[in-house]
Amino acid sequence: MLFKGGVKEAAKMLSALSTSERERILTDISKRDPKMAELLKQNLVVFEDLSFLTVKMLAELLREVEISDLALGLRIGSTELREHILGNVSSSIREEINETLNGRPRSMSDVEESVEKIMRIVRAKVEKGELILSKSSETLV
């Protein structure tokens, strides 16, 4: 059996896991090989990376994801991510997101399922070159 891939393929597999599983595996890898763990982290596409989207890329993404899924995901997202998203959407979308954010409690599995739905779309768009999640401070044009 031929194995092809390397770090990028391993990172893709990791990014498909739940946040808690991914963190557990990365912790285990970092104990054995800190450099490899760092390489994997650099190649991961995770929910928090949405904070690197430009306004235009965010608008494109919002055409393909359910606002309710994004809102549920933001429940476990960082304050910075939440502020980035809410600060770059229309007032009607912001209101819809806030309704879900402040709505009834939901199970963690529901939230993780919503995040995974979004991330499947994000990963596909990144692979096609339709989204660029640049973690550098360099301005994209």
Disulfide bonds with the S-S distance in Angstrom:
none
